[in-house]
């Protein structure tokens, strides 16, 4: 009898231990890889098939994960869009609702070091009261890294090491020359809090791949979060033969071996370089993923990929209208992929209404991290939507870029800008070709009223710098 009891207890112990192991494995924090590209247009994936661009890595991720076709960012250009990714808040709420940029370079002005030190690019940034993805995940036990384009300010208080990140290699401003790493003559690459010219002459994408691999290799003892923000395929921020003529500037830069295959297949050299930069970036991502799989981390890595805004210099964003800097679909709707083996379905194409505001709550949920207390977030955990367990709870989204305004409510999109506007039914007119304002005045009035209510809410939010008058 006693022997039977011993065996019974041994069996029960084995069962409970097994359940605990399974539960621990289920709750194991995933590594998180957030990949954001720069100015990559909605159709610029090989798997879409409308362009000759080759992206085998991204195509494979889409085949093994979820590709979103109705994913939006919060602003049609770099800085405000990236601020929302990091905070989970509208630009008008987090305060970074316009570009941090020295506009005099548009007219050929070369900043001296003394001028640059007091310029917007050096003195403005994301309000230090804002909490970032780095803050949220580091509190949850993650080692946090930022590699690539930061664009949240370059004064030390704004740099990643002061904003929740343990590791930083990249540039702090809008864009750089891919080889000199200068922004219109100003050295702009950082390691940690210090500028560095040690890697001058090496293509930026190769450097960001190297540093991403370094960060991952150094993070074996704990879960890690890497924000990998390639500057590709943004145009190079360098002067042309005539500094006052922007048309003489080079555009996107890419190594010759990636450009050559596109010559003769596209209309001009600039487009060949754009595609070459995309393919080079895709290959770099492929090497990173291969290393993850070799080290046994692939199955426990959650990857999100999207572009910071619509395409520019990419030969167009058809079937969408316009591109970067506009509030038409081509400026706001971007390519999106979610990949997490065993946690999101493979080969799924989702048309659910999702945005970059969902990124912070989603990654926090995946990590088991607590959301910031007392902070109003504008998004939600989209994992149940990606899994197909529920429809997106998002029914509306709003944008404002200076005097340009737009609202997306249900199937309807209203836009008002100096270059045109109207009311469009996105369920039948993704290209925004038929203005229904005259036919649907009640719908138009409803969208304008919803925009006004949103604007009122943003104005009532606790003020944030750097632009707001308070």
C-alpha positions as CSV (number, residue, x, y, z in Angstrom):
1,X,0.0,0.0,0.0
2,X,2.8,2.4,1.0
3,X,4.6,1.6,-2.2
4,X,1.5,2.4,-4.3
5,X,1.2,5.7,-2.5
6,X,4.8,6.5,-3.3
7,X,4.3,5.7,-7.0
8,X,1.1,7.8,-7.0
9,X,2.9,10.8,-5.5
10,X,5.7,10.3,-8.0
11,X,3.3,10.3,-10.9
12,X,1.4,13.3,-9.6
13,X,4.7,15.2,-9.1
14,X,5.7,14.3,-12.7
15,X,2.4,15.5,-14.1
16,X,2.5,18.8,-12.2
17,X,6.1,19.4,-13.1
18,X,5.3,18.8,-16.7
19,X,2.4,21.2,-16.6
20,X,4.6,23.8,-14.9
21,X,7.3,23.4,-17.6
22,X,4.7,23.7,-20.4
23,X,3.2,26.8,-18.7
24,X,6.7,28.4,-18.3
25,X,7.4,27.7,-22.0
26,X,4.1,29.2,-22.9
27,X,4.8,32.3,-20.8
28,X,8.5,32.6,-21.9
29,X,9.1,36.2,-23.0
30,X,9.8,36.3,-26.7
31,X,12.7,38.2,-28.2
32,X,11.3,41.2,-30.1
33,X,12.6,42.5,-33.4
34,X,10.9,45.7,-34.7
35,X,12.0,46.5,-38.2
36,X,11.1,49.9,-39.7
37,X,12.2,50.9,-43.1
38,X,12.4,54.5,-44.5
39,X,10.1,55.6,-47.3
40,X,9.4,52.1,-48.6
41,X,6.1,52.2,-50.5
42,X,3.0,50.1,-50.1
43,X,3.6,48.0,-53.2
44,X,7.4,47.6,-52.7
45,X,7.5,44.0,-51.8
46,X,8.3,41.2,-54.2
47,X,5.4,39.1,-53.0
48,X,2.9,41.8,-54.1
49,X,4.0,41.2,-57.7
50,X,3.3,44.7,-59.2
51,X,7.0,45.7,-59.4
52,X,10.3,44.0,-60.3
53,X,11.7,44.7,-56.8
54,X,13.2,41.5,-55.2
55,X,12.6,41.0,-51.4
56,X,13.0,37.2,-50.8
57,X,13.4,37.6,-47.0
58,X,10.3,39.8,-46.6
59,X,8.4,37.5,-49.0
60,X,9.3,34.5,-46.8
61,X,8.2,36.3,-43.7
62,X,4.9,37.1,-45.3
63,X,4.5,33.5,-46.3
64,X,5.2,32.4,-42.8
65,X,3.3,35.1,-41.0
66,X,0.6,37.7,-41.5
67,X,0.8,40.4,-44.2
68,X,-1.5,43.4,-43.5
69,X,-3.0,45.4,-46.4
70,X,-4.7,48.2,-44.4
71,X,-1.9,49.2,-42.0
72,X,-1.5,53.0,-41.4
73,X,1.1,55.2,-39.9
74,X,0.3,58.5,-38.0
75,X,2.1,61.0,-40.2
76,X,3.2,61.0,-43.9
77,X,6.9,61.6,-43.1
78,X,9.7,60.5,-40.7
79,X,9.8,62.2,-37.3
80,X,6.2,62.3,-36.1
81,X,5.5,58.8,-37.5
82,X,8.5,57.4,-35.5
83,X,7.5,59.3,-32.4
84,X,4.1,57.5,-32.5
85,X,5.8,54.1,-33.0
86,X,7.8,54.7,-29.8
87,X,5.1,56.1,-27.6
88,X,1.8,54.6,-28.9
89,X,0.4,58.1,-29.0
90,X,-0.8,60.4,-31.8
91,X,1.8,63.0,-32.7
92,X,-0.6,65.8,-31.5
93,X,-0.7,64.1,-28.1
94,X,3.0,63.3,-27.7
95,X,4.0,66.7,-29.0
96,X,6.2,65.7,-31.9
97,X,3.8,66.6,-34.7
98,X,6.2,68.1,-37.2
99,X,9.6,67.5,-38.6
100,X,12.9,68.2,-36.7
101,X,14.8,69.4,-39.7
102,X,17.2,72.2,-40.7
103,X,15.4,73.5,-43.8
104,X,18.2,75.8,-44.9
105,X,19.9,72.8,-46.6
106,X,17.1,73.1,-49.2
107,X,18.7,76.2,-50.4
108,X,22.3,74.9,-50.3
109,X,23.3,76.3,-46.9
110,X,26.2,74.4,-45.3
111,X,26.0,74.6,-41.5
112,X,29.1,75.3,-39.5
113,X,29.6,73.2,-36.4
114,X,28.7,76.3,-34.3
115,X,25.5,76.9,-36.3
116,X,24.5,73.3,-36.1
117,X,24.9,73.2,-32.3
118,X,22.0,75.6,-31.9
119,X,19.9,74.4,-34.9
120,X,16.6,72.6,-34.6
121,X,18.2,69.2,-35.4
122,X,20.4,69.6,-32.3
123,X,18.1,71.3,-29.8
124,X,14.6,69.8,-30.5
125,X,13.4,66.2,-29.7
126,X,10.7,64.0,-28.3
127,X,9.5,65.4,-25.0
128,X,11.5,63.8,-22.1
129,X,8.3,63.2,-20.2
130,X,7.2,60.7,-22.9
131,X,7.7,57.0,-22.2
132,X,9.0,54.9,-25.0
133,X,8.9,51.3,-26.0
134,X,12.4,51.0,-24.6
135,X,11.2,52.2,-21.2
136,X,8.2,49.8,-21.2
137,X,10.2,46.7,-22.2
138,X,13.3,47.4,-20.1
139,X,11.1,47.5,-17.0
140,X,9.8,44.1,-18.0
141,X,13.4,42.7,-17.9
142,X,14.4,43.1,-21.5
143,X,17.8,44.2,-22.8
144,X,16.9,47.0,-25.3
145,X,18.7,48.1,-28.4
146,X,18.3,50.7,-31.0
147,X,20.1,50.4,-34.3
148,X,19.7,52.7,-37.3
149,X,17.6,55.9,-37.7
150,X,16.6,57.4,-34.4
151,X,15.2,60.8,-35.4
152,X,13.9,61.7,-31.9
153,X,16.6,64.4,-31.3
154,X,20.3,64.5,-31.0
155,X,21.0,66.4,-27.8
156,X,22.1,63.9,-25.2
157,X,18.8,64.1,-23.2
158,X,17.0,62.9,-26.4
159,X,19.3,60.1,-27.4
160,X,18.3,56.4,-27.0
161,X,20.5,55.7,-24.0
162,X,18.4,58.2,-22.0
163,X,15.1,57.0,-23.5
164,X,14.9,53.4,-22.4
165,X,17.6,51.8,-24.5
166,X,20.7,50.0,-23.4
167,X,22.5,50.0,-26.7
168,X,22.6,52.5,-29.6
169,X,24.4,52.6,-32.9
170,X,22.9,54.8,-35.6
171,X,22.1,58.4,-36.6
172,X,20.0,60.8,-34.6
173,X,18.6,62.9,-37.4
174,X,16.4,62.5,-40.5
175,X,18.8,61.2,-43.0
176,X,22.5,60.7,-43.9
177,X,24.8,59.9,-46.8
178,X,25.0,56.1,-46.9
179,X,28.8,56.1,-47.1
180,X,30.1,59.3,-45.3
181,X,27.3,59.1,-42.7
182,X,27.1,62.9,-42.9
183,X,24.0,64.9,-43.1
184,X,24.8,67.7,-45.6
185,X,28.4,67.8,-44.3
186,X,27.7,67.2,-40.6
187,X,29.0,63.9,-39.2
188,X,25.9,62.1,-37.8
189,X,26.7,58.5,-36.8
190,X,26.6,57.7,-33.1
191,X,27.8,54.9,-30.9
192,X,26.1,55.3,-27.6
193,X,26.1,59.0,-26.7
194,X,29.1,60.0,-28.8
195,X,29.5,60.7,-32.5
196,X,31.8,58.4,-34.4
197,X,33.5,58.5,-37.8
198,X,35.2,55.1,-37.3
199,X,33.1,53.4,-39.9
200,X,33.2,56.2,-42.5
201,X,33.1,54.8,-46.0
202,X,31.1,51.6,-45.2
203,X,27.6,51.4,-46.5
204,X,25.1,52.2,-43.8
205,X,22.9,49.1,-44.3
206,X,25.9,46.8,-43.8
207,X,26.8,48.7,-40.6
208,X,23.3,48.4,-39.2
209,X,23.3,44.6,-40.0
210,X,26.7,44.3,-38.2
211,X,25.5,46.2,-35.1
212,X,22.2,44.3,-35.0
213,X,24.1,41.0,-34.9
214,X,26.4,42.4,-32.3
215,X,23.5,43.4,-30.0
216,X,21.8,40.0,-30.4
217,X,25.0,38.1,-29.7
218,X,25.6,40.2,-26.5
219,X,22.0,39.5,-25.3
220,X,22.0,35.8,-24.8
221,X,21.4,35.8,-21.1
222,X,18.0,37.6,-21.2
223,X,15.2,38.4,-23.5
224,X,16.0,41.3,-25.9
225,X,14.1,44.0,-27.8
226,X,15.8,45.4,-30.9
227,X,14.4,48.4,-32.7
228,X,16.1,48.1,-36.1
229,X,15.3,51.2,-38.2
230,X,17.1,51.0,-41.6
231,X,17.6,54.3,-43.3
232,X,17.0,52.5,-46.6
233,X,15.5,53.3,-49.1
234,X,15.4,57.0,-48.1
235,X,17.4,59.3,-50.4
236,X,20.9,60.3,-49.3
237,X,21.1,63.6,-47.4
238,X,24.0,65.1,-49.3
239,X,24.5,68.0,-51.7
240,X,24.7,67.5,-55.4
241,X,27.0,69.3,-57.9
242,X,24.9,72.4,-57.4
243,X,24.0,72.7,-53.7
244,X,21.1,75.1,-54.5
245,X,19.5,72.7,-57.0
246,X,17.9,69.7,-55.3
247,X,17.6,68.0,-58.7
248,X,21.4,67.5,-58.8
249,X,21.4,65.4,-55.6
250,X,22.1,61.7,-56.0
251,X,18.9,60.3,-54.4
252,X,19.1,56.8,-53.0
253,X,22.5,55.1,-52.8
254,X,23.1,51.4,-53.1
255,X,26.1,49.1,-53.8
256,X,26.7,48.4,-57.4
257,X,26.0,44.7,-57.1
258,X,22.5,45.4,-56.0
259,X,21.8,48.1,-58.6
260,X,23.1,46.3,-61.7
261,X,20.4,43.7,-61.9
262,X,17.7,46.4,-62.2
263,X,19.3,48.3,-65.0
264,X,17.3,47.8,-68.2
265,X,14.3,46.6,-66.2
266,X,13.3,50.0,-64.8
267,X,12.9,53.5,-66.3
268,X,16.0,55.2,-64.9
269,X,19.1,54.9,-62.7
270,X,17.4,56.5,-59.7
271,X,14.8,53.8,-59.6
272,X,17.4,51.1,-60.1
273,X,19.2,52.4,-57.0
274,X,16.0,52.6,-55.0
275,X,15.2,48.9,-55.7
276,X,18.9,48.0,-55.1
277,X,18.7,49.6,-51.7
278,X,15.6,47.7,-50.8
279,X,17.1,44.4,-52.0
280,X,20.3,45.1,-50.0
281,X,18.3,45.8,-46.9
282,X,16.2,42.7,-47.4
283,X,19.4,40.6,-47.7
284,X,20.7,42.1,-44.5
285,X,17.5,41.2,-42.7
286,X,17.8,37.7,-44.1
287,X,21.3,37.3,-42.5
288,X,20.0,38.5,-39.2
289,X,17.1,35.9,-39.3
290,X,19.5,33.2,-40.4
291,X,21.7,33.9,-37.3
292,X,18.6,33.8,-35.1
293,X,17.7,30.4,-36.4
294,X,21.2,29.1,-36.1
295,X,21.3,30.1,-32.5
296,X,17.9,28.6,-31.7
297,X,16.2,31.9,-31.2
298,X,14.0,31.9,-34.3
299,X,11.1,30.1,-32.8
300,X,10.9,32.5,-29.9
301,X,11.2,35.8,-31.8
302,X,8.3,38.1,-32.5
303,X,9.0,40.3,-35.6
304,X,7.0,43.3,-36.8
305,X,8.0,45.0,-40.1
306,X,6.6,48.1,-41.7
307,X,7.7,51.4,-43.3
308,X,7.6,54.8,-41.5
309,X,5.5,56.4,-44.3
310,X,4.5,56.1,-47.9
311,X,7.0,55.6,-50.7
312,X,9.0,58.4,-52.3
313,X,11.2,58.1,-55.4
314,X,9.9,54.6,-55.9
315,X,8.1,54.9,-59.2
316,X,4.7,55.3,-57.6
317,X,2.5,53.6,-55.0
318,X,-0.2,52.3,-57.2
319,X,-3.0,51.3,-56.6
320,X,-2.7,54.0,-54.0
321,X,-2.8,57.8,-54.7
322,X,0.3,60.0,-54.2
323,X,3.0,59.2,-51.6
324,X,5.2,60.6,-48.9
325,X,4.3,64.0,-47.4
326,X,0.6,63.7,-48.5
327,X,-2.5,62.5,-46.6
328,X,-3.7,60.5,-49.5
329,X,-3.5,56.7,-49.0
330,X,-0.1,56.5,-50.7
331,X,1.4,58.7,-47.9
332,X,-0.1,56.8,-45.0
333,X,-0.9,53.2,-45.9
334,X,2.3,51.1,-45.7
335,X,3.5,47.5,-46.1
336,X,3.2,45.4,-42.9
337,X,4.3,41.9,-41.8
338,X,3.9,40.2,-38.5
339,X,6.0,37.0,-37.9
340,X,6.0,34.9,-34.8
341,X,6.2,31.1,-35.4
342,X,3.4,29.2,-33.5
343,X,1.7,32.4,-32.3
344,X,0.4,34.1,-35.5
345,X,-0.9,32.1,-38.5
346,X,1.3,31.5,-41.6
347,X,0.4,32.7,-45.0
348,X,-2.5,35.0,-43.9
349,X,-3.3,38.2,-45.7
350,X,-5.4,40.5,-43.5
351,X,-7.3,43.6,-44.5
352,X,-8.1,44.5,-40.9
353,X,-7.8,48.3,-40.0
354,X,-4.6,48.6,-38.0
355,X,-2.1,51.3,-37.3
356,X,1.4,52.0,-35.8
357,X,-0.4,53.2,-32.7
358,X,-1.0,49.5,-31.9
359,X,2.7,48.6,-31.9
360,X,3.5,49.6,-28.3
361,X,0.4,47.9,-26.7
362,X,1.0,44.8,-28.8
363,X,4.7,44.4,-28.0
364,X,4.0,45.1,-24.3
365,X,1.3,42.4,-24.3
366,X,3.6,39.9,-26.0
367,X,6.3,40.6,-23.4
368,X,4.0,40.5,-20.4
369,X,5.0,44.1,-19.7
370,X,2.9,46.6,-17.8
371,X,1.7,49.6,-19.8
372,X,2.8,53.0,-18.5
373,X,0.6,54.2,-15.6
374,X,-1.4,57.4,-16.1
375,X,-0.5,57.6,-19.8
376,X,-3.3,57.8,-22.4
377,X,-2.4,55.4,-25.3
378,X,-4.2,55.6,-28.6
379,X,-3.8,52.0,-29.7
380,X,-4.5,48.5,-28.5
381,X,-3.1,45.0,-28.5
382,X,-3.5,43.7,-32.1
383,X,-2.4,40.1,-31.4
384,X,-5.9,38.7,-31.3
385,X,-6.6,40.4,-34.6
386,X,-3.4,39.1,-36.2
387,X,-4.4,35.6,-35.0
388,X,-7.8,35.9,-36.5
389,X,-9.6,35.6,-33.2
390,X,-11.4,38.9,-33.5
391,X,-12.0,41.9,-35.8
392,X,-10.0,45.0,-35.3
393,X,-11.7,47.3,-32.8
394,X,-10.3,50.3,-34.7
395,X,-13.0,52.1,-36.6
396,X,-11.4,55.5,-37.1
397,X,-8.1,57.3,-37.5
398,X,-7.2,60.9,-37.9
399,X,-4.3,62.9,-39.3
400,X,-3.1,66.5,-39.5
401,X,-0.1,67.9,-41.2
402,X,-0.1,71.6,-40.7
403,X,-3.2,72.7,-42.7
404,X,-3.8,69.3,-44.3
405,X,-6.4,67.2,-42.6
406,X,-7.8,63.7,-43.0
407,X,-10.2,61.3,-41.3
408,X,-10.8,57.6,-41.9
409,X,-14.1,56.5,-40.3
410,X,-15.4,53.1,-41.2
411,X,-15.2,52.7,-45.0
412,X,-15.0,56.4,-45.5
413,X,-12.0,58.7,-45.9
414,X,-12.2,62.5,-46.0
415,X,-9.2,64.6,-46.9
416,X,-8.7,68.4,-47.1
417,X,-5.5,69.9,-48.4
418,X,-4.2,72.7,-50.6
419,X,-3.6,70.1,-53.3
420,X,-7.1,68.7,-53.3
421,X,-9.4,66.6,-51.2
422,X,-12.8,65.1,-51.0
423,X,-14.8,62.2,-49.6
424,X,-14.0,58.6,-50.7
425,X,-15.4,55.2,-50.2
426,X,-12.2,53.1,-49.5
427,X,-14.2,49.8,-49.7
428,X,-14.6,50.3,-53.5
429,X,-12.1,53.1,-54.3
430,X,-8.7,52.5,-52.7
431,X,-7.2,54.8,-55.2
432,X,-9.3,57.8,-54.0
433,X,-10.4,58.6,-57.6
434,X,-14.1,59.5,-57.1
435,X,-15.1,62.3,-54.8
436,X,-18.5,61.6,-53.2
437,X,-18.8,64.9,-51.3
438,X,-21.7,66.1,-53.3
439,X,-23.5,62.7,-53.3
440,X,-23.0,62.0,-49.6
441,X,-23.2,65.3,-47.7
442,X,-24.4,63.6,-44.5
443,X,-21.3,61.3,-44.5
444,X,-19.0,64.3,-45.2
445,X,-20.5,66.2,-42.3
446,X,-20.1,63.2,-40.0
447,X,-16.4,62.7,-40.8
448,X,-15.7,66.4,-40.4
449,X,-17.5,66.4,-37.0
450,X,-15.5,63.3,-35.9
451,X,-12.2,65.1,-36.9
452,X,-13.2,68.2,-35.0
453,X,-13.9,66.1,-31.9
454,X,-10.5,64.4,-32.2
455,X,-8.8,67.7,-32.6
456,X,-10.6,69.0,-29.5
457,X,-9.3,65.9,-27.6
458,X,-5.7,66.5,-28.8
459,X,-5.9,70.2,-27.8
460,X,-7.1,69.2,-24.3
461,X,-4.3,66.7,-23.8
462,X,-1.5,67.6,-21.4
463,X,0.9,69.9,-23.4
464,X,4.1,68.4,-24.8
465,X,7.0,70.0,-26.6
466,X,8.8,70.8,-28.8
467,X,6.3,72.7,-30.9
468,X,3.2,73.4,-28.8
469,X,2.8,76.9,-27.3
470,X,2.2,76.4,-23.5
